[in-house]
Amino acid sequence: MNTLLAPYACDPGQSRGRRFAQAPAPTRTEYQRDRDRIVHSSAFRRLVYKTQVFLNHEGDLFRTRLTHSLEVAQLGRSIARSLGLNEDLVEAIALAHDVGHTPFGHAGQDALNGCMAAFGGFEHNLQSLRVVDHLEERYPEFDGLNLTFETREGILKHCPRPQAQLLELAEPGGVGRRFLDHQQPSLEAQLCNLADEIAYNAHDIDDGVRSGLLTPDQLHEVALYNQFQVQTLAEHPHLGSKDQGRRLLYESIRRMLSSQVYDVIAATQVALDAAQPANVQAVRSLPPLVQFGPVMREQSKALKAFLLQHLYRHPQVAHITGQAQVVVKDLFSAFICAPDELPQRYQNRIRLAHESRPDLDDDAQTRVARIVADYIAGMTDRFALREHERLTGQRLLS
């Protein structure tokens, strides 16, 4: 056991292993190896051109799925270090948690889920697991990245029971089991979930103001943010001038982030001291332990409600969202009707689906639809727009 880790942290030397056995790396722990595989994957690189809130071409400085994932990893590592958790595992989960996300953010996910409604639906957490387990093609011995159980478990943040049952059939006692047993994942996985929330709340304020869709005056409504702006102005009155607005915003967000990080560390430590989990397995049988304190939890909820009302549902964002969903739906219909428009490797997968079910029964139709969904989900925003224009002759979101 690594003496720097708390007894309830995930020890790479005690990992539940990989789906395909491999000899240990000579210079890296198992979780460091996972992180490196994720960073070198095609799916991770594509995140640089996938929407967080604002489309990539709308501005060079808006967050993308890639920069968001990096921010989650940074916050997660900082908190993990203070709690004695495994930083490398937290980083691996954080970097991989969105690799299954569609182009155009949640708008793309909602559209693809609608297209897949008759075929089991679409959810980006499940797709992220699918990417690292099956869709990456880098190694001669297996599909996917062959990550450790602990990293894969952390990637699968949500899973409906029917999907968990399917995962359990394919991998008995694997990553789907905890959803059937109503257990928790590791503390490192719990931490990534909360770091994800902290990161997007903060950077969506920044991007919202940068876009002009949020105004500094509106932010006075948000207690979690406003208290730090007041504090900043009290200490640095010169930041109240119009030409210092950007610096004031940055400093207020920085303080808000720090406050949330310290709150999570303190509240989680209280929960750990009360529960006294002896090891990782004990953590799984307890309620979630990584958490905000009561006041911060309510303030965070209020911030999310504010962003939902004033940013995510802003008419300008809604207009872009509507067009993005048209792109995804059109692409799905086009590829279902004309699978020969897909790249050859996807056509080959469809051919195998037909050969295994020559009458194209429901199971085969589901497999074909899933192959099309895999292709669309892997697209970047700009590639999806180019493919849409090629197939339909329409230029949207340009």
C-alpha positions as MATLAB code, in Angstrom:
seq = 'MNTLLAPYACDPGQSRGRRFAQAPAPTRTEYQRDRDRIVHSSAFRRLVYKTQVFLNHEGDLFRTRLTHSLEVAQLGRSIARSLGLNEDLVEAIALAHDVGHTPFGHAGQDALNGCMAAFGGFEHNLQSLRVVDHLEERYPEFDGLNLTFETREGILKHCPRPQAQLLELAEPGGVGRRFLDHQQPSLEAQLCNLADEIAYNAHDIDDGVRSGLLTPDQLHEVALYNQFQVQTLAEHPHLGSKDQGRRLLYESIRRMLSSQVYDVIAATQVALDAAQPANVQAVRSLPPLVQFGPVMREQSKALKAFLLQHLYRHPQVAHITGQAQVVVKDLFSAFICAPDELPQRYQNRIRLAHESRPDLDDDAQTRVARIVADYIAGMTDRFALREHERLTGQRLLS';
ca = [
       0.000    0.000    0.000;
       1.267    3.483   -0.864;
       1.758    5.162    2.521;
       0.817    8.545    1.025;
      -2.671    7.243    0.322;
      -5.470    7.031    2.856;
      -6.688    3.465    3.554;
      -9.943    4.211    1.702;
      -8.142    5.436   -1.438;
      -7.671    3.273   -4.522;
      -4.211    1.720   -4.531;
      -2.993    0.906   -8.073;
      -1.205   -2.124   -6.674;
      -4.598   -3.475   -5.566;
      -6.488   -2.688   -8.781;
      -9.188   -5.105   -9.905;
      -7.301   -5.210  -13.165;
      -8.001   -4.877  -16.864;
     -10.404   -6.769  -19.098;
      -7.408   -8.204  -20.938;
      -4.461   -9.109  -18.725;
      -1.247   -7.201  -19.387;
       2.128   -7.154  -17.677;
       2.673   -4.090  -15.448;
       4.509   -1.117  -16.902;
       8.060   -0.797  -15.529;
       7.924    2.950  -14.744;
       4.242    3.770  -14.252;
       1.438    2.731  -11.936;
      -1.698    1.222  -13.438;
      -3.621    4.494  -13.159;
      -0.786    6.532  -14.662;
      -0.835    4.104  -17.556;
      -4.596    4.643  -17.935;
      -4.117    8.404  -17.993;
      -1.451    8.154  -20.672;
      -3.605    5.915  -22.854;
      -6.470    8.365  -22.596;
      -4.324   11.385  -23.472;
      -2.977    9.619  -26.568;
      -6.414    8.454  -27.759;
      -8.174    9.866  -30.809;
     -11.360   10.442  -28.821;
      -9.514   12.681  -26.356;
      -7.966   14.794  -29.134;
     -11.358   15.297  -30.748;
     -12.633   16.994  -27.593;
     -10.774   20.176  -28.617;
     -13.414   20.740  -31.308;
     -16.485   19.687  -29.332;
     -18.859   22.190  -27.774;
     -19.095   22.892  -24.072;
     -21.721   25.670  -24.243;
     -20.593   27.795  -27.202;
     -19.678   26.338  -30.578;
     -15.979   26.257  -31.281;
     -16.151   28.727  -34.169;
     -18.011   31.313  -32.066;
     -14.799   32.369  -30.323;
     -11.256   31.175  -29.784;
     -11.368   31.495  -25.989;
     -14.613   29.701  -25.145;
     -14.258   26.408  -23.317;
     -14.400   23.193  -25.277;
     -14.879   19.662  -23.980;
     -11.091   19.347  -23.894;
     -10.390   22.450  -21.813;
     -13.304   21.540  -19.545;
     -11.814   18.081  -18.977;
      -8.438   19.622  -18.138;
     -10.067   21.941  -15.602;
     -11.913   19.037  -13.995;
      -8.630   17.127  -13.744;
      -6.858   20.090  -12.147;
      -9.586   20.651   -9.564;
      -9.866   16.942   -8.888;
      -6.157   16.478   -8.290;
      -6.051   19.430   -5.900;
      -8.868   18.026   -3.783;
      -7.577   14.449   -3.952;
      -4.174   15.505   -2.662;
      -5.707   17.049    0.459;
      -7.894   14.018    1.152;
      -5.220   11.368    0.601;
      -6.975    9.998   -2.500;
      -5.278    8.738   -5.626;
      -4.522   11.763   -7.810;
      -3.594    9.722  -10.866;
      -6.893    7.847  -10.849;
      -8.816   11.094  -10.413;
      -6.939   12.590  -13.348;
      -7.563    9.561  -15.571;
     -11.311    9.594  -14.857;
     -11.537   13.356  -15.349;
      -9.731   13.306  -18.681;
     -11.897   10.457  -19.994;
     -15.290   11.375  -18.593;
     -16.471   13.209  -21.738;
     -14.774   11.226  -24.529;
     -18.168    9.816  -25.529;
     -19.837   13.209  -25.820;
     -21.491   14.125  -29.092;
     -20.738   17.216  -31.155;
     -22.696   20.303  -30.049;
     -22.729   19.435  -26.357;
     -25.960   18.453  -24.646;
     -27.979   19.581  -27.667;
     -26.255   16.898  -29.725;
     -26.748   14.302  -27.015;
     -30.460   15.061  -26.715;
     -30.917   14.857  -30.483;
     -29.024   11.577  -30.803;
     -30.919   10.141  -27.838;
     -34.152   10.963  -29.644;
     -32.903    9.279  -32.808;
     -31.933    6.198  -30.796;
     -35.148    6.060  -28.723;
     -36.273    2.827  -30.400;
     -32.813    1.286  -30.111;
     -31.908    1.695  -26.451;
     -31.302    5.460  -26.415;
     -28.017    7.336  -26.186;
     -26.237    8.670  -23.107;
     -22.745   10.129  -23.175;
     -21.483    8.393  -20.017;
     -22.314    5.005  -21.483;
     -20.797    6.131  -24.763;
     -17.584    7.172  -23.000;
     -17.314    3.652  -21.605;
     -18.046    2.274  -25.061;
     -15.240    4.394  -26.505;
     -12.596    3.199  -24.049;
     -13.827   -0.418  -24.097;
     -14.533   -0.942  -27.800;
     -14.265    1.949  -30.233;
     -10.669    3.093  -29.914;
      -8.505    1.117  -32.341;
      -4.893    1.389  -31.202;
      -3.708   -2.009  -30.058;
      -3.208   -5.301  -31.923;
      -4.491   -7.565  -29.138;
      -7.795   -5.885  -28.251;
     -10.299   -3.164  -29.074;
     -10.515   -0.103  -26.857;
      -7.894    1.132  -24.394;
      -8.124   -1.763  -21.916;
      -8.278    0.539  -18.897;
      -8.432   -0.603  -15.300;
     -11.710   -1.414  -13.614;
     -11.406    1.632  -11.343;
     -10.997    4.105  -14.206;
     -13.835    2.523  -16.174;
     -16.066    2.580  -13.097;
     -15.410    6.301  -12.659;
     -16.195    7.045  -16.295;
     -19.624    5.417  -15.947;
     -21.226    8.114  -13.832;
     -24.845    7.223  -14.656;
     -26.401    4.007  -15.914;
     -30.112    3.113  -16.167;
     -30.956   -0.295  -14.769;
     -31.692   -1.947  -18.167;
     -28.278   -0.858  -19.429;
     -26.625   -1.993  -16.197;
     -28.205   -5.419  -16.672;
     -26.772   -5.627  -20.184;
     -23.338   -4.656  -18.883;
     -23.606   -7.278  -16.163;
     -24.434   -9.970  -18.720;
     -21.389   -9.031  -20.781;
     -19.100   -8.604  -17.761;
     -20.386  -10.350  -14.614;
     -19.365   -8.430  -11.518;
     -18.050   -5.598  -13.674;
     -18.757   -1.881  -13.881;
     -22.521   -2.314  -14.196;
     -22.870   -4.287  -10.971;
     -22.919   -1.339   -8.573;
     -26.016    0.120  -10.238;
     -27.864   -3.144   -9.631;
     -26.634   -3.395   -6.043;
     -27.236    0.305   -5.300;
     -23.637    0.819   -4.250;
     -21.310    3.791   -4.620;
     -18.180    3.996   -6.762;
     -14.749    4.801   -5.354;
     -14.105    8.103   -3.626;
     -11.982    9.104   -6.619;
     -14.990    8.612   -8.904;
     -17.244   10.515   -6.499;
     -14.718   13.341   -6.457;
     -14.655   13.600  -10.259;
     -18.438   13.950  -10.303;
     -18.276   16.941   -7.979;
     -15.194   18.471   -9.632;
     -17.106   18.321  -12.932;
     -19.910   20.390  -11.415;
     -17.540   22.914   -9.841;
     -15.650   23.363  -13.093;
     -18.575   23.907  -15.431;
     -20.397   26.270  -13.067;
     -17.323   28.493  -12.881;
     -16.291   28.454  -16.514;
     -19.847   28.883  -17.751;
     -20.003   32.171  -15.825;
     -16.768   33.234  -17.517;
     -17.873   32.184  -21.001;
     -21.347   33.633  -20.475;
     -19.930   37.067  -19.660;
     -17.385   36.831  -22.487;
     -20.191   36.059  -24.932;
     -22.269   39.019  -23.746;
     -25.201   36.779  -22.840;
     -24.594   37.349  -19.126;
     -23.988   40.804  -17.709;
     -22.070   41.731  -14.551;
     -25.271   43.198  -13.125;
     -27.075   39.880  -13.507;
     -24.368   38.142  -11.491;
     -25.397   40.158   -8.438;
     -28.322   37.700   -8.203;
     -25.914   34.821   -7.578;
     -24.964   34.772   -3.898;
     -22.112   32.315   -4.398;
     -20.439   34.600   -6.924;
     -21.505   38.010   -5.659;
     -19.990   37.581   -2.187;
     -16.553   37.171   -3.749;
     -17.013   40.103   -6.107;
     -17.907   42.294   -3.126;
     -14.895   40.933   -1.261;
     -12.614   41.562   -4.240;
     -13.807   45.137   -4.698;
     -13.329   45.846   -0.996;
      -9.703   44.770   -1.243;
      -9.035   46.155   -4.731;
     -11.328   49.163   -5.338;
      -9.606   50.032   -8.637;
     -11.128   46.905  -10.183;
     -14.491   48.694  -10.122;
     -13.573   50.769  -13.189;
     -14.999   49.689  -16.548;
     -11.652   48.804  -18.065;
     -10.943   46.373  -15.196;
     -14.098   44.291  -15.593;
     -12.300   41.242  -16.931;
      -9.790   41.241  -14.071;
     -12.616   41.634  -11.544;
     -14.457   38.688  -13.074;
     -11.382   36.462  -13.031;
     -10.525   37.257   -9.420;
     -14.113   36.742   -8.251;
     -14.308   33.374  -10.027;
     -10.909   32.358   -8.657;
     -12.076   33.042   -5.107;
     -15.358   31.251   -5.723;
     -13.503   28.193   -7.006;
     -11.138   28.190   -4.038;
     -14.031   28.463   -1.617;
     -15.786   25.489   -3.208;
     -12.615   23.394   -3.165;
     -11.982   24.136    0.523;
     -15.625   23.434    1.327;
     -15.515   20.028   -0.389;
     -12.312   19.111    1.442;
     -13.739   20.116    4.823;
     -17.193   18.568    4.360;
     -15.798   15.341    2.920;
     -13.286   14.999    5.736;
     -16.102   15.354    8.271;
     -18.054   12.631    6.450;
     -15.002   10.372    6.313;
     -14.269   10.866   10.010;
     -17.857    9.948   10.854;
     -18.073    6.905    8.556;
     -14.518    5.602    9.151;
     -14.376    3.433    6.009;
     -11.608    0.886    6.461;
     -10.959    0.399    2.754;
     -12.291    0.946   -0.762;
     -14.850   -1.826   -0.447;
     -16.308   -0.237    2.690;
     -16.782    3.009    0.749;
     -19.041    1.228   -1.737;
     -21.612    0.285    0.896;
     -21.870    3.787    2.373;
     -23.809    6.831    1.160;
     -21.815    9.262   -1.041;
     -19.027   10.782    1.052;
     -17.493   13.380   -1.271;
     -19.775   16.354   -0.834;
     -20.379   20.045   -0.265;
     -21.346   21.359    3.133;
     -25.061   22.269    3.457;
     -24.644   26.005    2.758;
     -22.381   25.520   -0.249;
     -24.676   22.825   -1.610;
     -27.623   25.230   -1.642;
     -25.541   28.034   -3.125;
     -24.302   25.710   -5.863;
     -27.875   24.677   -6.674;
     -28.856   28.340   -6.928;
     -25.951   29.015   -9.297;
     -26.979   26.106  -11.525;
     -30.564   27.378  -11.594;
     -29.325   30.848  -12.547;
     -27.197   29.501  -15.404;
     -30.077   27.348  -16.653;
     -32.436   30.318  -16.781;
     -30.107   33.023  -18.050;
     -27.513   31.182  -20.133;
     -28.478   27.680  -21.252;
     -32.038   28.819  -22.101;
     -30.995   32.165  -23.543;
     -32.763   32.739  -26.926;
     -29.432   32.951  -28.750;
     -28.230   29.672  -27.245;
     -31.637   28.088  -27.917;
     -31.420   29.100  -31.580;
     -27.986   27.504  -31.945;
     -29.181   24.457  -30.016;
     -32.121   24.006  -32.383;
     -29.912   24.132  -35.466;
     -27.391   21.751  -33.905;
     -30.135   19.232  -33.237;
     -31.280   19.462  -36.855;
     -27.726   18.635  -37.952;
     -27.539   15.527  -35.755;
     -31.008   14.283  -36.709;
     -30.345   14.813  -40.410;
     -27.035   12.981  -40.182;
     -28.648   10.033  -38.422;
     -31.420    9.763  -41.009;
     -28.976   10.108  -43.893;
     -26.647    7.370  -42.663;
     -29.469    4.998  -41.764;
     -30.922    5.411  -45.263;
     -27.550    5.366  -47.042;
     -24.982    3.470  -44.973;
     -22.633    3.457  -47.972;
     -21.959    7.108  -47.085;
     -20.219    5.947  -43.915;
     -16.440    5.340  -43.791;
     -15.442    1.846  -44.896;
     -14.755    0.489  -41.401;
     -18.277    1.419  -40.315;
     -19.709   -0.117  -43.474;
     -17.816   -3.292  -42.612;
     -19.376   -3.346  -39.151;
     -22.834   -2.943  -40.675;
     -22.137   -5.724  -43.159;
     -21.265   -8.026  -40.265;
     -24.507   -7.067  -38.526;
     -26.449   -8.018  -41.670;
     -24.547  -11.278  -42.051;
     -25.240  -12.309  -38.471;
     -28.945  -11.456  -38.911;
     -29.714  -11.774  -42.642;
     -33.393  -11.039  -42.075;
     -32.399   -7.785  -40.314;
     -34.518   -8.504  -37.249;
     -34.859   -6.089  -34.353;
     -31.485   -7.012  -32.875;
     -29.682   -6.344  -36.143;
     -31.512   -3.047  -36.660;
     -30.434   -2.001  -33.186;
     -26.829   -2.876  -33.960;
     -26.910   -0.906  -37.207;
     -28.413    2.125  -35.453;
     -25.759    1.874  -32.730;
     -22.998    1.828  -35.348;
     -24.405    5.004  -36.910;
     -24.674    6.585  -33.459;
     -21.033    5.641  -32.749;
     -19.943    7.465  -35.890;
     -21.970   10.605  -35.220;
     -21.016   10.762  -31.539;
     -17.356   10.655  -32.505;
     -17.623   13.694  -34.772;
     -16.295   17.119  -33.890;
     -18.604   20.093  -34.335;
     -16.942   21.259  -37.535;
     -16.771   17.801  -39.082;
     -20.457   17.229  -38.343;
     -21.295   20.506  -40.092;
     -19.184   19.560  -43.130;
     -20.785   16.131  -43.342;
     -24.242   17.663  -42.997;
     -23.552   20.094  -45.829;
     -22.151   17.299  -47.995;
     -25.176   15.077  -47.465;
     -27.964   17.681  -47.475;
     -26.570   20.684  -49.342;
     -27.518   22.910  -46.391;
     -25.062   25.121  -44.537;
     -26.071   25.593  -40.928;
     -24.330   27.285  -37.990;
     -21.752   28.957  -40.200;
];
